[in-house]
């Protein structure tokens, strides 16, 4: 049977592109002319794009990336006079940003940020909303709201603190300095480094590996990780039920039969 061609869908007048290729969905920030600065239309459209990805039952993994040679250079400053014209417009813009970040952070399938080039300000916040971050060795990152007299939202700040720790988050937020991928790896802001030419292949291979595992196991494990991230320290009725559900599912029974017969599970 021939492979299906990837199916692409445009959002925010093409500034966001969702590509569905079998079990892998790729969400691309598509404004390479401005290093993929995220504009207001993209913030509003991002939850809808993620809903579209979820509506395709075959999708098991989401890759988030930028077009061209950059991930995202932050929120689009060309819009700031308009979106921050007064407290009312500021509140609307902040809510759309928060809704987009929450939609990505709570996406129920595993997500991988593919970071290359510039990943600045809101770009870092978007990467932090993903489960796994893979970067090119020449990427440049920065948590820069203090350079503009602004702040990260509480949600974005919390994700940064949980990832790198309070003191390192304080350093990055207070200084607004730019730093390289090697330092990002050392503070666990990113999980893997790859040479720029090999980054896309490395991310694709990781996504394919995740997609080859039990979709139910991976999705349920992400839900458990979310409970832990929210402060849970012991099992709940739900997690106990999920454990019991697991051993009744076809995947587990087939894996057990395959182990006994020394064959690959079907």
Order of alpha helices (4+ residues) and beta strands (2+ residues): beta-beta-beta-alpha-beta-alpha-alpha-beta-beta-alpha-beta-beta-alpha-alpha-beta-alpha-beta-alpha-alpha-alpha-alpha
